[in-house]
Amino acid sequence: MAEITARPESLSARTVARARQVLAGQRGGLRAYLAFAGPAVIVSIAYIDPGNFATNIQAGAKYGYGLLWVVLLANLIAMLFQALSAKLGIVTGRNLAEMCRDQFPRPVVWAMWVVSEIAAMATDLAEFLGGAIGLSLLFQMPLFAGMAVTAIVTYGILMFEGFGFRPIELIIGSLVSVIGLCYLIEMFIAPVDWVSAAYHTVVPQIADADALLLAVGIIGATVMPHAVYLHSGLTQARMPVRDDTERRKVLRFSNQEVIAALTVAGLINMAMVMMASGAFHAGHPDVAEIETAYHTLTPLLGIGASGIFLLSLIASGISSSTVGTMAGQMIMQGFVGFKIPIWVRRLVTMLPAFVVVALGANATNTLVISQVVLSIALPLPMISLLMFTRRDDIMGQFANGRLTHIAALIGTAVVLLLNIFLIIQTIGIPIPGLPAG
């Protein structure tokens, strides 16, 4: 009996115990290293949320494979910044929002918090609406009813946070697997021109102003502000390390997980564009809404394809809304030092979605616009993360090297440049060499 009671009781505690054995050299093999997997898997759902569905469907339907290079670029930028965010949490034991509170003047901190909260609400708007749209279409229920079901399910998943980090990691990981499996099946159903897809993945082009808007939307839907904040919070206390040797090992596992998890997310995003291109571009280039995509898929590719599409959308909406709420809590606590009950945050972040539906706004257009808002909010955490992970006084020997710093600067510059183009186009100033949409 004494031996039984001495064993770690919770799943999270057993995960930490296995990880400690790996760090001590007592265990090896893939199963042992899985103890370190989880934070990047949770974050990866932000890269395949309903906002991605909306932008990728529009991109594939209107421009074929022409914007696949944007998806690849966004995913590479995401890998770098998620790795840096995870590193900040592992090395310092502080998350990005807390570091901002410690390092920046108080007015800057409050301004960043407000912008981050707006971004978090835009995120949840897309995620919550996406899950509700999927449920309403699959089960033929009113959109409001789909929203209510989504709210209940996401709140139920959030309750597992009380049992430690591991149950949430496993739940989100399972939903990511569902989305990936759905799009793997779609690739065998939709007609895909693989040669053209490969070409446009590596050859950049922007056809017109609408393509630019979608490109910025894809960046905003892929590199997510709340994901950059959240990753540092997931790693800061997950795996206690005793010295720099253990810290270096945990960082190596973290980087490997980021590459693996976001490669899967990137392939799913590319599959979304390729499915939309193969199914819609030739005969239905005007397909721009999730509902229209579903109804058009049925006669084109069969009820199986449209049903799989909705299943992936529901899994995406529920899981990403859960993760978005987690990020919102962490951002508030990091910036201003307090948190609110989870049901209050869930209620507040749901309200914009209900308002949008009540006003009769187009749900898919709302999703795309929300992604543009996210892209505009994105430079703040990117620049902050770049500043902190470069500083020796914060990161010590783990500060970014020259090549990493240059790559991060380029990634930030790309995002800023796209946002400047978007703002110029939005206020009506023509961009030389770029035809109107």
C-alpha positions as CSV (number, residue, x, y, z in Angstrom):
1,M,0.0,0.0,0.0
2,A,2.8,2.4,0.8
3,E,4.3,1.8,-2.7
4,I,0.9,2.6,-4.3
5,T,0.5,5.9,-2.4
6,A,4.0,6.9,-3.2
7,R,3.4,6.9,-7.0
8,P,2.3,10.1,-8.7
9,E,-1.4,10.2,-8.7
10,S,-2.3,12.6,-11.6
11,L,-1.6,12.1,-15.3
12,S,0.4,15.4,-15.3
13,A,2.5,14.3,-12.4
14,R,3.3,11.0,-14.1
15,T,4.2,12.9,-17.3
16,V,6.7,15.0,-15.3
17,A,8.1,12.0,-13.6
18,R,8.8,10.3,-17.0
19,A,10.3,13.4,-18.4
20,R,12.7,13.7,-15.4
21,Q,13.8,10.1,-16.0
22,V,14.6,11.0,-19.6
23,L,16.6,14.1,-18.5
24,A,18.5,11.9,-16.0
25,G,19.3,9.4,-18.8
26,Q,17.2,6.6,-17.2
27,R,14.7,6.3,-20.1
28,G,14.8,6.6,-23.8
29,G,12.8,5.8,-26.9
30,L,9.9,7.6,-28.6
31,R,7.4,6.9,-25.9
32,A,9.6,8.4,-23.2
33,Y,10.2,11.6,-25.3
34,L,6.4,12.0,-25.7
35,A,6.4,13.3,-22.1
36,F,7.8,16.5,-23.5
37,A,5.2,16.8,-26.2
38,G,2.1,18.9,-25.6
39,P,2.7,22.7,-25.6
40,A,3.3,23.0,-29.4
41,V,0.4,20.6,-30.1
42,I,-1.9,22.9,-28.1
43,V,-0.5,26.0,-29.9
44,S,-0.8,24.3,-33.3
45,I,-4.6,24.3,-33.2
46,A,-4.4,28.1,-33.5
47,Y,-2.9,27.6,-36.9
48,I,-5.8,25.4,-38.2
49,D,-8.7,27.3,-36.7
50,P,-11.9,28.3,-38.6
51,G,-10.2,31.6,-39.6
52,N,-7.9,29.4,-41.7
53,F,-10.8,27.6,-43.2
54,A,-12.3,30.9,-44.3
55,T,-9.2,32.5,-45.8
56,N,-7.9,29.2,-47.3
57,I,-11.3,28.5,-49.0
58,Q,-11.4,32.0,-50.5
59,A,-7.7,31.8,-51.6
60,G,-8.1,28.4,-53.2
61,A,-11.4,29.1,-54.9
62,K,-10.5,32.5,-56.4
63,Y,-6.7,32.1,-57.0
64,G,-6.2,28.4,-57.3
65,Y,-2.8,27.4,-56.0
66,G,-1.5,30.9,-56.4
67,L,-1.3,31.8,-52.6
68,L,0.2,28.5,-51.4
69,W,3.6,30.2,-51.0
70,V,1.9,32.6,-48.5
71,V,0.8,29.6,-46.4
72,L,4.4,28.2,-46.5
73,L,5.9,31.5,-45.6
74,A,3.5,32.0,-42.8
75,N,4.2,28.6,-41.4
76,L,7.9,29.1,-41.4
77,I,7.6,32.4,-39.6
78,A,5.2,30.7,-37.1
79,M,7.7,27.9,-36.4
80,L,10.5,30.4,-35.6
81,F,8.4,32.6,-33.3
82,Q,6.7,29.7,-31.5
83,A,10.1,28.2,-30.9
84,L,11.3,31.6,-29.5
85,S,8.2,31.9,-27.3
86,A,8.7,28.4,-25.9
87,K,12.4,29.2,-25.3
88,L,11.5,32.3,-23.3
89,G,9.2,30.4,-21.0
90,I,11.7,27.5,-20.5
91,V,14.7,29.7,-19.9
92,T,13.2,32.4,-17.7
93,G,10.2,30.8,-16.1
94,R,8.2,33.8,-17.2
95,N,5.7,34.1,-20.0
96,L,5.8,36.8,-22.7
97,A,3.0,38.9,-21.1
98,E,4.8,38.9,-17.7
99,M,8.1,39.9,-19.3
100,C,6.3,42.8,-21.0
101,R,4.9,43.9,-17.6
102,D,8.3,43.7,-16.0
103,Q,10.3,45.4,-18.8
104,F,8.1,48.1,-20.3
105,P,6.7,51.3,-18.9
106,R,3.2,51.0,-17.3
107,P,1.3,53.0,-20.1
108,V,2.9,50.7,-22.7
109,V,1.9,47.6,-20.8
110,W,-1.7,48.7,-20.5
111,A,-1.8,49.6,-24.2
112,M,-0.4,46.2,-25.1
113,W,-2.9,44.5,-22.9
114,V,-5.8,46.3,-24.5
115,V,-4.6,45.5,-28.0
116,S,-4.0,41.9,-27.0
117,E,-7.5,41.6,-25.5
118,I,-9.0,42.9,-28.8
119,A,-6.9,40.4,-30.7
120,A,-8.1,37.6,-28.3
121,M,-11.7,38.6,-28.9
122,A,-11.2,38.6,-32.7
123,T,-9.6,35.2,-32.4
124,D,-12.5,33.8,-30.4
125,L,-15.0,35.4,-32.8
126,A,-13.5,33.3,-35.6
127,E,-13.1,30.1,-33.6
128,F,-16.5,30.2,-31.9
129,L,-18.4,31.1,-35.2
130,G,-16.6,28.4,-37.1
131,G,-17.6,25.6,-34.7
132,A,-21.1,26.9,-34.6
133,I,-21.4,27.1,-38.4
134,G,-20.1,23.5,-38.6
135,L,-22.6,22.2,-36.1
136,S,-25.6,24.1,-37.6
137,L,-24.8,22.7,-41.1
138,L,-24.1,19.1,-40.0
139,F,-27.1,18.7,-37.8
140,Q,-29.4,21.2,-39.6
141,M,-29.9,23.3,-36.5
142,P,-30.2,27.1,-36.2
143,L,-26.9,29.0,-36.0
144,F,-27.7,30.2,-32.5
145,A,-28.3,26.6,-31.3
146,G,-24.9,25.7,-32.8
147,M,-23.3,28.5,-30.9
148,A,-24.9,27.3,-27.7
149,V,-23.6,23.8,-28.2
150,T,-20.1,25.1,-29.0
151,A,-20.2,27.2,-25.8
152,I,-21.2,24.2,-23.6
153,V,-18.6,21.8,-25.2
154,T,-15.7,24.3,-25.0
155,Y,-16.5,25.1,-21.3
156,G,-16.6,21.4,-20.5
157,I,-13.1,20.9,-22.0
158,L,-11.8,23.9,-20.1
159,M,-12.9,22.2,-16.9
160,F,-10.1,19.6,-17.5
161,E,-7.6,22.3,-16.7
162,G,-8.3,21.6,-13.0
163,F,-6.6,18.2,-13.5
164,G,-3.3,19.6,-14.7
165,F,-1.8,20.2,-18.1
166,R,-1.8,16.7,-19.5
167,P,-5.5,16.1,-20.0
168,I,-5.9,19.3,-22.0
169,E,-2.9,18.4,-24.1
170,L,-4.3,15.0,-24.9
171,I,-7.8,16.3,-25.7
172,I,-6.5,19.1,-28.1
173,G,-4.0,16.6,-29.6
174,S,-6.9,14.2,-30.4
175,L,-8.9,17.0,-32.1
176,V,-5.8,18.0,-34.1
177,S,-5.5,14.4,-35.2
178,V,-9.2,14.4,-36.3
179,I,-8.6,17.5,-38.4
180,G,-5.5,16.1,-40.0
181,L,-7.2,12.8,-40.8
182,C,-10.1,14.6,-42.4
183,Y,-7.9,16.6,-44.8
184,L,-5.8,13.5,-45.6
185,I,-9.0,11.9,-46.8
186,E,-10.0,15.0,-48.7
187,M,-6.7,14.8,-50.6
188,F,-7.8,11.5,-52.0
189,I,-11.3,12.8,-52.9
190,A,-10.6,16.3,-54.4
191,P,-8.9,16.6,-57.8
192,V,-5.4,18.1,-57.1
193,D,-2.9,19.2,-59.7
194,W,0.2,18.3,-57.7
195,V,2.7,19.8,-60.1
196,S,1.0,23.2,-60.1
197,A,0.6,23.0,-56.3
198,A,4.3,22.4,-55.9
199,Y,5.2,25.2,-58.3
200,H,3.1,27.8,-56.5
201,T,4.3,26.7,-53.1
202,V,7.8,28.1,-53.9
203,V,7.1,30.8,-56.5
204,P,5.6,34.0,-55.0
205,Q,2.9,36.0,-56.8
206,I,0.2,38.5,-55.8
207,A,-2.4,38.7,-58.6
208,D,-4.3,41.8,-57.4
209,A,-5.4,43.8,-54.4
210,D,-7.9,41.2,-53.2
211,A,-5.1,38.6,-53.3
212,L,-3.1,41.0,-51.0
213,L,-6.0,41.2,-48.6
214,L,-6.2,37.4,-48.5
215,A,-2.4,37.1,-48.1
216,V,-2.5,39.3,-45.0
217,G,-5.5,37.3,-43.8
218,I,-3.6,34.1,-44.3
219,I,-0.7,35.5,-42.3
220,G,-3.1,36.7,-39.6
221,A,-4.8,33.3,-39.5
222,T,-1.6,31.4,-39.3
223,V,0.8,33.4,-37.1
224,M,-1.5,34.2,-34.2
225,P,-0.8,36.9,-31.5
226,H,-2.4,34.8,-28.8
227,A,-0.4,31.7,-29.8
228,V,2.8,33.7,-29.5
229,Y,1.8,34.7,-26.0
230,L,0.4,31.4,-25.0
231,H,3.4,29.1,-25.9
232,S,5.6,30.8,-23.3
233,G,2.9,30.3,-20.7
234,L,2.6,26.6,-21.5
235,T,6.3,26.0,-21.1
236,Q,7.3,28.3,-18.2
237,A,6.5,25.9,-15.4
238,R,5.5,22.6,-17.2
239,M,8.9,20.9,-16.8
240,P,11.0,22.1,-13.9
241,V,14.7,22.1,-14.8
242,R,17.6,22.0,-12.3
243,D,20.5,23.4,-14.4
244,D,21.5,24.6,-17.8
245,T,22.2,21.1,-19.1
246,E,18.6,20.0,-18.4
247,R,17.4,23.3,-19.8
248,R,19.3,22.7,-23.0
249,K,17.8,19.2,-23.4
250,V,14.2,20.5,-22.8
251,L,14.8,23.3,-25.4
252,R,15.9,20.7,-27.9
253,F,12.8,18.6,-27.3
254,S,10.7,21.8,-27.5
255,N,12.2,22.8,-30.9
256,Q,11.6,19.3,-32.3
257,E,8.0,19.4,-31.1
258,V,7.5,22.8,-32.7
259,I,8.8,21.6,-36.0
260,A,6.7,18.5,-35.9
261,A,3.4,20.0,-34.7
262,L,3.6,23.1,-37.0
263,T,4.6,21.0,-40.0
264,V,1.4,19.0,-39.5
265,A,-0.6,22.3,-39.2
266,G,1.1,23.7,-42.3
267,L,0.3,20.7,-44.3
268,I,-3.3,20.9,-43.2
269,N,-3.5,24.5,-44.3
270,M,-2.0,23.7,-47.7
271,A,-4.5,20.8,-48.0
272,M,-7.3,23.3,-47.4
273,V,-6.1,25.5,-50.2
274,M,-5.6,22.6,-52.6
275,M,-9.0,21.1,-51.8
276,A,-10.7,24.5,-52.5
277,S,-8.6,25.0,-55.6
278,G,-9.3,21.5,-57.0
279,A,-13.0,21.6,-56.1
280,F,-14.0,25.2,-56.8
281,H,-11.4,27.2,-58.8
282,A,-12.3,26.0,-62.3
283,G,-16.1,26.1,-62.1
284,H,-17.0,28.0,-58.9
285,P,-14.3,30.7,-58.3
286,D,-16.8,32.8,-56.5
287,V,-17.1,30.4,-53.5
288,A,-16.2,32.6,-50.6
289,E,-18.2,31.3,-47.7
290,I,-18.0,28.2,-45.5
291,E,-21.7,27.5,-46.0
292,T,-21.4,27.8,-49.8
293,A,-18.3,25.6,-49.8
294,Y,-20.2,22.9,-47.9
295,H,-23.3,23.0,-50.2
296,T,-21.1,23.1,-53.3
297,L,-18.9,20.2,-52.2
298,T,-21.9,17.8,-52.0
299,P,-22.8,17.7,-55.7
300,L,-19.2,18.1,-56.8
301,L,-17.4,15.5,-54.6
302,G,-20.2,13.7,-52.8
303,I,-21.8,13.8,-49.3
304,G,-18.7,12.1,-47.8
305,A,-16.4,15.0,-48.8
306,S,-18.8,17.6,-47.4
307,G,-19.4,15.7,-44.2
308,I,-15.7,15.3,-43.6
309,F,-15.2,19.0,-44.3
310,L,-17.8,19.8,-41.6
311,L,-16.3,17.3,-39.1
312,S,-12.9,19.0,-39.4
313,L,-14.5,22.4,-39.0
314,I,-16.3,21.4,-35.8
315,A,-13.2,19.9,-34.3
316,S,-11.3,23.0,-35.3
317,G,-13.8,25.4,-33.8
318,I,-14.2,23.6,-30.5
319,S,-10.5,23.0,-29.9
320,S,-9.3,26.5,-31.0
321,S,-12.0,28.2,-29.0
322,T,-10.9,26.3,-25.9
323,V,-7.2,27.3,-26.6
324,G,-8.2,30.9,-27.3
325,T,-9.9,31.2,-23.9
326,M,-6.8,29.7,-22.2
327,A,-4.6,32.3,-24.0
328,G,-6.9,35.1,-22.9
329,Q,-6.7,34.1,-19.3
330,M,-2.9,33.9,-19.5
331,I,-2.6,37.3,-21.3
332,M,-4.7,39.1,-18.7
333,Q,-2.9,37.5,-15.8
334,G,0.5,38.3,-17.3
335,F,-0.2,41.9,-18.2
336,V,-2.3,43.2,-15.3
337,G,-1.7,40.5,-12.7
338,F,-5.2,39.2,-12.2
339,K,-7.6,36.7,-13.7
340,I,-11.4,36.4,-13.9
341,P,-13.5,33.2,-13.6
342,I,-13.3,31.1,-16.7
343,W,-17.1,31.3,-17.3
344,V,-16.9,35.1,-17.3
345,R,-14.2,35.1,-19.9
346,R,-16.0,32.5,-21.9
347,L,-19.2,34.7,-21.8
348,V,-17.4,37.9,-22.7
349,T,-15.5,36.5,-25.6
350,M,-18.7,34.8,-26.9
351,L,-20.7,38.1,-27.0
352,P,-19.2,39.5,-30.3
353,A,-20.1,36.3,-32.1
354,F,-23.8,36.5,-30.9
355,V,-23.9,40.2,-31.9
356,V,-22.5,39.4,-35.4
357,V,-25.2,36.8,-35.9
358,A,-28.0,38.9,-34.4
359,L,-27.1,41.8,-36.8
360,G,-27.2,39.4,-39.8
361,A,-23.6,40.0,-40.8
362,N,-22.0,37.5,-43.2
363,A,-20.3,35.0,-40.9
364,T,-17.4,34.0,-43.3
365,N,-16.6,37.6,-44.2
366,T,-16.5,38.3,-40.5
367,L,-14.0,35.4,-40.1
368,V,-11.7,36.9,-42.8
369,I,-11.9,40.4,-41.3
370,S,-11.1,39.0,-37.9
371,Q,-7.9,37.5,-39.3
372,V,-6.9,40.8,-40.7
373,V,-7.3,42.4,-37.3
374,L,-5.1,39.7,-35.9
375,S,-2.4,40.3,-38.5
376,I,-2.4,44.0,-37.6
377,A,-2.1,43.2,-33.8
378,L,0.7,40.6,-34.5
379,P,3.8,42.8,-34.6
380,L,3.5,43.8,-30.9
381,P,4.2,40.3,-29.5
382,M,6.6,39.5,-32.3
383,I,8.8,42.6,-31.7
384,S,8.6,42.1,-27.9
385,L,9.7,38.5,-28.2
386,L,12.5,39.5,-30.5
387,M,13.8,42.0,-28.0
388,F,13.6,39.8,-25.0
389,T,15.1,36.6,-26.5
390,R,18.1,38.7,-27.9
391,R,19.1,40.1,-24.5
392,D,21.9,38.4,-22.6
393,D,20.7,39.8,-19.3
394,I,17.3,37.9,-19.7
395,M,18.3,34.8,-21.6
396,G,21.9,34.3,-20.5
397,Q,23.8,31.8,-22.8
398,F,20.4,31.0,-24.5
399,A,20.1,34.4,-26.1
400,N,19.4,34.3,-29.8
401,G,22.4,34.0,-32.0
402,R,23.1,36.2,-35.0
403,L,21.4,34.0,-37.6
404,T,18.3,33.4,-35.4
405,H,18.1,37.1,-34.8
406,I,18.4,38.0,-38.5
407,A,15.7,35.4,-39.4
408,A,13.4,36.8,-36.8
409,L,14.0,40.3,-38.0
410,I,13.1,39.3,-41.6
411,G,9.9,37.5,-40.4
412,T,8.8,40.6,-38.4
413,A,9.6,42.8,-41.4
414,V,7.5,40.6,-43.7
415,V,4.5,40.9,-41.4
416,L,4.9,44.6,-41.0
417,L,5.3,45.2,-44.8
418,L,2.1,43.2,-45.5
419,N,0.3,45.2,-42.9
420,I,1.4,48.5,-44.3
421,F,0.3,47.4,-47.8
422,L,-3.1,46.4,-46.3
423,I,-3.6,49.7,-44.6
424,I,-2.6,51.7,-47.7
425,Q,-5.0,49.6,-49.8
426,T,-7.8,49.9,-47.2
427,I,-7.7,53.7,-47.2
428,G,-7.8,53.7,-51.0
429,I,-4.3,54.6,-52.0
430,P,-3.3,52.6,-55.2
431,I,-0.2,50.5,-54.9
432,P,2.1,50.9,-58.0
433,G,2.2,47.6,-60.0
434,L,-0.7,46.0,-58.2
435,P,-3.9,45.8,-60.1
436,A,-7.2,46.5,-58.3
437,G,-9.2,43.5,-57.1
